[in-house]
Amino acid sequence: MTPFAKAIGASLRTYYAPGRAALLDAFHARFLSPGDLAFDIGTHVGDRTASFRRLGARVVAVEPQPRLARALRLMFRGDPGVTLVPALLGAAPGEATLRLNTANPTVATASTAFIAAADGAEGWEGQRWDAEITRPVTTLDALALQYGLPAFVKIDVEGFEAEVLRGLTRPPRALSFEFTTIQRDIAAECLGLLSALGYRAFNACLGESMSFAHDAPVDAEAMGRWIDGLPHAANSGDVYASLMRERLE
């Protein structure tokens, strides 16, 4: 078995662990209803797409890694509610270089700054981006024009989150973006971009907890302070923004 296949097997065991589907569905139900449209940006092994589908939402799943895209086609074959887009997202259409981590494909990235931040960082030892490919780039606005304005967007693109948000001018009802403690500046940039789009309510989950860290929504400034105050070992999480405060309680 190749290192890539072993890594995908490990991801499948992690993200499809017994009981996790119910946890994901209960959490995502606050954002999605049957018939809604969701964008899953950085689909990886498709656990979020699967959750969105169980809730009755249609999904545009964006995954630029060819081998993962092939796996997703097999996983969701015959499901007309899933549209796979094998591309990167960014601030403008074009092309970009995707750097691959053969032993850990979940951290493939189009951000050289992300790779630099991970270099030598505690908890990131041994990570090696050992291959690269050129991929087409589209934008959130272009996807919305083609498929419709989504009710919810999940963004998990390893340090490229701000670039993805620069390609958005029509805010969906709610969205999430991943943050890491090795790139808190990117989180601050994303919060600024979302504030400019009109979002005023934010909450967050650490790791894969699917549990909000704040009892009530906070504003962008408070969220930024909270991320800045996290210990390095917190590693990562997801910030959620909503135009409807009650979705984040």
C-alpha positions in Angstrom: 0.0 0.0 0.0 1.3 3.4 -0.9 1.9 6.2 1.7 -1.0 8.1 0.2 -3.4 5.2 0.4 -2.3 4.6 4.0 -3.0 8.2 4.8 -6.4 8.2 3.2 -7.2 5.0 5.2 -6.3 6.8 8.4 -8.5 9.8 7.4 -11.4 7.6 6.7 -11.1 5.9 10.1 -10.9 9.2 11.8 -13.6 11.1 10.0 -16.0 8.2 9.7 -15.5 6.9 13.3 -18.6 5.4 14.9 -20.9 8.0 16.4 -19.3 10.9 14.5 -22.0 11.2 11.8 -24.7 11.9 14.4 -22.5 14.5 16.0 -21.9 16.3 12.7 -25.6 16.1 11.7 -26.8 17.6 15.0 -24.3 20.4 14.7 -24.9 21.2 11.0 -28.7 21.1 11.4 -28.6 24.7 12.7 -27.3 25.8 9.3 -29.0 23.6 6.8 -32.5 22.4 6.0 -33.8 20.0 3.3 -33.5 21.6 -0.1 -30.7 24.1 0.9 -27.5 24.3 -1.0 -24.1 23.9 0.7 -20.5 24.4 -0.5 -17.8 22.1 0.9 -14.5 23.8 0.1 -11.7 21.4 0.7 -13.8 18.3 0.8 -11.0 15.8 1.6 -12.7 12.5 2.4 -16.2 13.9 2.2 -17.4 13.5 5.8 -18.9 17.0 5.8 -20.5 16.5 2.4 -22.0 13.3 3.7 -23.5 15.1 6.7 -24.9 17.9 4.5 -26.6 15.2 2.3 -28.1 13.4 5.3 -29.7 16.7 6.2 -31.2 16.9 2.8 -29.0 19.7 1.4 -27.5 19.7 -2.1 -23.7 20.0 -2.1 -21.1 21.4 -4.3 -17.9 19.6 -3.2 -14.7 21.3 -4.1 -11.5 19.1 -3.9 -8.4 19.9 -6.0 -6.4 16.7 -5.3 -7.0 14.4 -8.2 -6.7 11.1 -6.2 -9.1 12.4 -3.6 -11.5 13.7 -6.3 -11.5 10.2 -7.8 -12.3 8.7 -4.4 -15.1 11.2 -3.8 -16.6 10.3 -7.2 -16.7 6.6 -6.1 -18.1 7.5 -2.6 -20.9 9.7 -4.0 -21.5 7.9 -7.3 -25.1 7.9 -8.3 -26.0 10.7 -6.0 -27.4 13.6 -8.0 -27.3 15.8 -5.0 -23.5 16.0 -5.0 -21.6 18.0 -7.6 -17.8 17.6 -7.5 -15.6 20.5 -8.6 -11.9 19.4 -9.0 -10.4 22.8 -8.5 -8.9 25.3 -6.1 -10.7 28.4 -4.9 -9.1 31.8 -4.7 -9.6 35.5 -5.2 -9.8 35.3 -9.0 -10.1 32.7 -11.7 -6.8 31.3 -13.1 -4.3 28.7 -12.1 -2.3 28.0 -9.0 0.2 25.5 -7.6 -1.1 23.0 -5.1 1.6 21.5 -2.9 1.0 18.0 -1.8 1.9 16.2 1.4 2.0 12.5 0.3 2.0 11.2 3.8 -0.7 13.5 5.1 -2.9 14.7 2.1 -5.3 16.5 4.5 -2.8 19.4 4.6 -2.3 19.9 0.9 -2.0 23.7 0.4 -1.8 26.4 -2.2 -0.1 28.7 0.4 3.7 28.8 0.7 3.2 30.9 3.8 1.4 28.0 5.5 4.3 25.7 4.7 6.8 28.2 6.1 4.7 28.6 9.2 4.6 24.9 9.8 8.3 24.5 9.3 9.8 23.7 12.7 6.6 24.4 14.6 5.7 22.2 17.5 3.2 19.6 16.5 4.1 19.9 12.8 7.3 18.0 13.0 8.0 15.7 10.0 5.4 17.3 7.7 6.9 17.4 4.2 5.3 18.8 1.1 7.0 16.6 -1.4 5.1 17.1 -4.7 3.2 19.9 -6.5 0.7 20.1 -9.3 -1.0 23.0 -11.2 -4.7 23.3 -10.7 -7.4 25.5 -12.1 -8.7 28.2 -9.7 -12.3 29.4 -9.5 -14.1 31.6 -6.9 -17.0 31.4 -4.5 -18.8 34.1 -6.6 -18.3 32.0 -9.7 -19.7 28.9 -8.0 -22.7 30.8 -6.7 -23.3 32.2 -10.2 -23.3 28.7 -11.6 -25.0 26.7 -8.9 -26.9 29.3 -6.8 -26.2 31.2 -3.6 -25.5 28.6 -0.8 -27.1 28.6 2.6 -23.8 27.5 4.2 -20.1 27.3 3.1 -17.4 25.3 4.8 -13.9 26.4 4.0 -10.9 24.2 5.0 -7.9 25.0 2.7 -4.8 25.1 4.9 -3.8 28.7 5.1 -5.5 29.8 1.9 -8.8 30.8 3.6 -8.4 34.6 3.2 -7.7 34.1 -0.6 -10.9 32.1 -0.9 -12.9 34.8 1.0 -11.5 37.5 -1.4 -13.5 35.7 -4.1 -16.8 36.3 -2.3 -19.0 39.4 -2.6 -22.5 37.9 -1.9 -22.5 36.6 1.7 -24.3 33.3 2.3 -26.5 33.0 5.4 -23.6 31.3 7.3 -20.1 30.0 6.7 -17.1 28.6 8.5 -13.3 28.8 8.0 -10.5 26.8 9.5 -7.9 28.6 11.6 -4.5 27.4 13.0 -2.4 28.6 15.8 0.6 28.8 13.4 -1.2 31.4 11.3 -3.3 33.5 13.6 -2.7 36.4 11.2 -4.7 34.6 8.5 -7.6 34.2 11.0 -7.5 37.9 11.7 -7.5 38.7 7.9 -10.5 36.4 7.4 -12.4 38.1 10.3 -11.8 41.5 8.7 -13.0 40.2 5.3 -16.2 38.8 6.8 -16.9 42.0 8.8 -16.7 43.9 5.5 -19.3 41.5 4.1 -21.7 42.3 6.9 -21.1 39.5 9.4 -21.4 40.6 13.0 -21.9 37.3 14.9 -19.2 34.7 15.3 -18.5 31.5 17.3 -15.9 28.8 17.1 -15.2 25.1 17.6 -11.8 23.8 18.6 -10.5 20.8 16.7 -13.2 18.4 15.7 -15.3 19.0 18.8 -18.4 20.3 16.9 -19.2 22.2 20.1 -19.2 26.0 20.3 -16.5 27.5 22.6 -18.6 30.5 23.5 -22.0 30.5 25.2 -23.2 33.2 22.9 -22.0 34.8 19.6 -19.2 37.3 19.8 -18.1 40.1 17.4 -15.1 39.9 15.2 -12.8 41.8 17.6 -13.6 39.5 20.5 -13.1 36.4 18.3 -9.7 37.7 17.2 -8.7 38.2 20.8 -9.9 34.7 21.7 -7.8 33.2 18.9 -4.8 35.3 19.8 -5.1 34.0 23.4 -5.2 30.3 22.6 -2.2 28.2 23.5 -0.1 26.9 20.6 -1.2 23.4 21.5 -4.8 24.2 20.6 -3.5 23.8 17.0 -6.7 24.4 15.0 -10.4 24.9 14.9 -13.2 26.5 12.8 -14.7 30.0 13.1 -18.4 30.2 12.2 -20.0 33.4 11.0 -23.7 34.0 10.5 -26.0 36.7 9.4 -28.5 35.3 11.9 -27.2 35.3 15.5 -29.4 32.6 16.7 -27.7 30.0 14.5 -24.5 30.4 16.6 -26.1 29.9 20.1 
